[in-house]
Amino acid sequence: MRFEEQTPSNIEVESRARRAIEKHKSSHYLMLVVASFMTVGDGILTPALSVLSASSGLGRSLADISYQSEALAEQVTKENLDKSLIYPPFSNIRKISGHIAAKAYELGLATRLPRCDNLVKYAESCMYTPNYRSFR
């Protein structure tokens, strides 16, 4: 932090400003009103906006989750149900993720991507594949 040396001109300007504020009663009211607005804005409006934006995003997310849940449920086969599995096996995670991504595209959640013939294959081609080189 840099400190300035107090010169007579700096002291004179500060004291003139202080005298003007102390002299005029209307400046006291102005400062009170500005401080009140700042308190209201910081203490009431900011949290209210945060809660409203979070709740509106939550409503959208819950609707999207239900559609994605349907896409996941569609991947459970009769064989899985016969084995008392309510989810498809984890070994099919890439295929399942591809179907969920395709469902999201169909719902308009990924509109910037180009339309292709096979959405599942396209989604799988965009997935990370952990192929590692062997160092032995």
MARSE-522895 format. One record per residue (C-alpha): residue number from 1; residue in three letters; chain; x, y, z. Coordinates in pm, 1 decimal, always signed. Each point is the difference from the previous one (the first is absolute). Layout:
N
<NUM,'ALA','A',<X,Y,Z>>
...
***
This chain:
136
<1,'MET','A',<+0.0,+0.0,+0.0>>
<2,'ARG','A',<+133.6,+341.6,-88.6>>
<3,'PHE','A',<-31.1,+289.1,+239.9>>
<4,'GLU','A',<+7.5,+356.1,-120.3>>
<5,'GLU','A',<+168.0,+266.3,+195.0>>
<6,'GLN','A',<-251.9,+246.2,+133.7>>
<7,'THR','A',<+72.6,+331.8,-161.1>>
<8,'PRO','A',<-179.2,+319.9,+95.4>>
<9,'SER','A',<-198.9,-6.7,-326.8>>
<10,'ASN','A',<-126.7,-357.7,+69.4>>
<11,'ILE','A',<-99.5,+90.9,+352.3>>
<12,'GLU','A',<-173.6,+313.1,-122.8>>
<13,'VAL','A',<-207.3,-190.2,-261.2>>
<14,'GLU','A',<-100.3,-267.7,+252.2>>
<15,'SER','A',<-94.3,+255.0,+260.7>>
<16,'ARG','A',<-203.6,+200.5,-254.3>>
<17,'ALA','A',<-196.0,-313.4,-94.6>>
<18,'ARG','A',<-53.0,-88.1,+364.4>>
<19,'ARG','A',<-116.0,+353.1,+81.6>>
<20,'ALA','A',<-243.4,-4.3,-293.8>>
<21,'ILE','A',<-151.9,-328.8,+116.6>>
<22,'GLU','A',<-19.5,+112.2,+360.4>>
<23,'LYS','A',<-137.4,+341.8,-90.7>>
<24,'HIS','A',<-288.9,-105.2,-224.8>>
<25,'LYS','A',<-266.9,-201.1,+176.1>>
<26,'SER','A',<-136.2,-120.7,-335.4>>
<27,'SER','A',<+324.5,-188.9,-65.7>>
<28,'HIS','A',<-66.2,-199.6,+319.2>>
<29,'TYR','A',<-339.0,-103.8,-134.1>>
<30,'LEU','A',<+148.2,-82.8,-339.0>>
<31,'MET','A',<+261.8,-224.7,+160.4>>
<32,'LEU','A',<-270.1,-163.5,+213.8>>
<33,'VAL','A',<-217.0,-71.1,-306.3>>
<34,'VAL','A',<+294.3,-139.0,-199.0>>
<35,'ALA','A',<+102.9,-221.3,+292.5>>
<36,'SER','A',<-358.8,-122.2,+37.2>>
<37,'PHE','A',<-21.0,-89.4,-368.5>>
<38,'MET','A',<+330.8,-183.7,+22.0>>
<39,'THR','A',<-119.2,-194.0,+305.1>>
<40,'VAL','A',<-329.0,-94.1,-163.9>>
<41,'GLY','A',<+174.0,-99.8,-321.5>>
<42,'ASP','A',<+262.3,-207.2,+173.7>>
<43,'GLY','A',<-215.5,-151.8,+271.8>>
<44,'ILE','A',<-331.0,-61.7,-175.4>>
<45,'LEU','A',<+19.2,+21.0,-378.0>>
<46,'THR','A',<+316.7,-202.7,-53.1>>
<47,'PRO','A',<-115.1,-305.4,+199.2>>
<48,'ALA','A',<-346.6,+22.6,-153.0>>
<49,'LEU','A',<+142.3,-0.6,-353.0>>
<50,'SER','A',<+226.7,-291.7,+88.3>>
<51,'VAL','A',<-290.1,-205.8,+132.5>>
<52,'LEU','A',<-220.3,+82.4,-299.3>>
<53,'SER','A',<+267.2,-89.2,-253.7>>
<54,'ALA','A',<+85.8,-322.8,+182.8>>
<55,'SER','A',<-363.6,-107.1,+22.8>>
<56,'SER','A',<-65.5,+71.2,-367.8>>
<57,'GLY','A',<+305.8,-204.0,-95.8>>
<58,'LEU','A',<-110.8,-278.9,+231.0>>
<59,'GLY','A',<-338.9,-20.7,-170.5>>
<60,'ARG','A',<+169.1,-43.0,-336.1>>
<61,'SER','A',<+242.0,-257.4,+139.2>>
<62,'LEU','A',<-273.9,-212.5,+156.2>>
<63,'ALA','A',<-187.9,-14.9,-329.7>>
<64,'ASP','A',<+318.8,-98.6,-184.0>>
<65,'ILE','A',<+82.5,-266.1,+257.6>>
<66,'SER','A',<-337.3,-165.4,-48.5>>
<67,'TYR','A',<+58.9,-27.0,-376.5>>
<68,'GLN','A',<+350.4,-134.2,+56.8>>
<69,'SER','A',<-140.5,-248.6,+250.9>>
<70,'GLU','A',<-239.6,-122.2,-266.0>>
<71,'ALA','A',<+290.7,-43.7,-240.7>>
<72,'LEU','A',<+186.0,-198.7,+265.0>>
<73,'ALA','A',<-305.9,-213.2,+78.6>>
<74,'GLU','A',<-36.5,-83.6,-369.4>>
<75,'GLN','A',<+344.0,-166.0,+13.4>>
<76,'VAL','A',<-109.6,-257.8,+260.1>>
<77,'THR','A',<-65.6,-324.1,-185.4>>
<78,'LYS','A',<-222.1,-294.7,+90.3>>
<79,'GLU','A',<+313.3,-198.8,+87.1>>
<80,'ASN','A',<+104.4,+274.1,+245.7>>
<81,'LEU','A',<-341.0,-9.1,+164.9>>
<82,'ASP','A',<+12.6,-380.5,+21.0>>
<83,'LYS','A',<+327.8,+38.0,+193.4>>
<84,'SER','A',<-176.3,+253.6,+231.5>>
<85,'LEU','A',<+205.5,+289.1,-137.9>>
<86,'ILE','A',<-176.5,+335.2,-11.8>>
<87,'TYR','A',<+287.2,+162.6,-190.9>>
<88,'PRO','A',<+184.6,-127.4,-304.0>>
<89,'PRO','A',<+344.4,-149.5,+75.0>>
<90,'PHE','A',<+292.2,+239.7,+29.9>>
<91,'SER','A',<+182.1,-184.4,-276.5>>
<92,'ASN','A',<-242.0,+169.0,-244.9>>
<93,'ILE','A',<+66.3,+351.6,+131.6>>
<94,'ARG','A',<+122.0,+138.6,-334.2>>
<95,'LYS','A',<-307.9,-126.3,-185.3>>
<96,'ILE','A',<-229.3,+126.0,+277.4>>
<97,'SER','A',<+167.3,+340.7,+2.3>>
<98,'GLY','A',<-37.1,+19.2,-376.1>>
<99,'HIS','A',<-374.7,-62.4,+26.0>>
<100,'ILE','A',<-39.8,+260.4,+275.4>>
<101,'ALA','A',<+195.3,+254.0,-208.5>>
<102,'ALA','A',<-218.5,-76.2,-302.5>>
<103,'LYS','A',<-312.8,+55.3,+211.7>>
<104,'ALA','A',<+140.6,+332.8,+120.4>>
<105,'TYR','A',<+62.3,+100.4,-361.8>>
<106,'GLU','A',<-354.5,-94.5,-98.4>>
<107,'LEU','A',<-134.9,+214.9,+285.5>>
<108,'GLY','A',<+191.5,+301.1,-131.8>>
<109,'LEU','A',<+258.3,+15.9,+279.7>>
<110,'ALA','A',<+292.6,-22.8,-242.7>>
<111,'THR','A',<-113.8,+211.5,-291.2>>
<112,'ARG','A',<+345.0,+126.7,-103.0>>
<113,'LEU','A',<+110.3,-341.1,-119.2>>
<114,'PRO','A',<-59.3,-100.8,-361.4>>
<115,'ARG','A',<-285.6,-238.3,-72.3>>
<116,'CYS','A',<+124.9,-342.9,-99.8>>
<117,'ASP','A',<-162.4,-327.7,-102.9>>
<118,'ASN','A',<+103.9,-208.6,+300.4>>
<119,'LEU','A',<+5.4,+211.4,+315.9>>
<120,'VAL','A',<+115.1,-285.7,+222.2>>
<121,'LYS','A',<+304.4,-76.7,-218.1>>
<122,'TYR','A',<+84.2,+370.6,-19.4>>
<123,'ALA','A',<-21.1,+35.8,+380.1>>
<124,'GLU','A',<+221.8,-304.5,+46.8>>
<125,'SER','A',<+255.7,+142.0,-244.2>>
<126,'CYS','A',<+21.5,+316.7,+212.2>>
<127,'MET','A',<+65.9,-191.5,+322.5>>
<128,'TYR','A',<+341.2,-24.8,+159.0>>
<129,'THR','A',<+165.2,-335.5,-55.3>>
<130,'PRO','A',<+260.7,-92.6,+259.7>>
<131,'ASN','A',<+260.3,-169.3,-216.2>>
<132,'TYR','A',<+337.2,+3.1,+172.4>>
<133,'ARG','A',<+336.4,-101.7,-133.4>>
<134,'SER','A',<+179.9,-276.3,+180.2>>
<135,'PHE','A',<+335.7,+106.6,+139.5>>
<136,'ARG','A',<+124.1,-351.4,+76.7>>
***
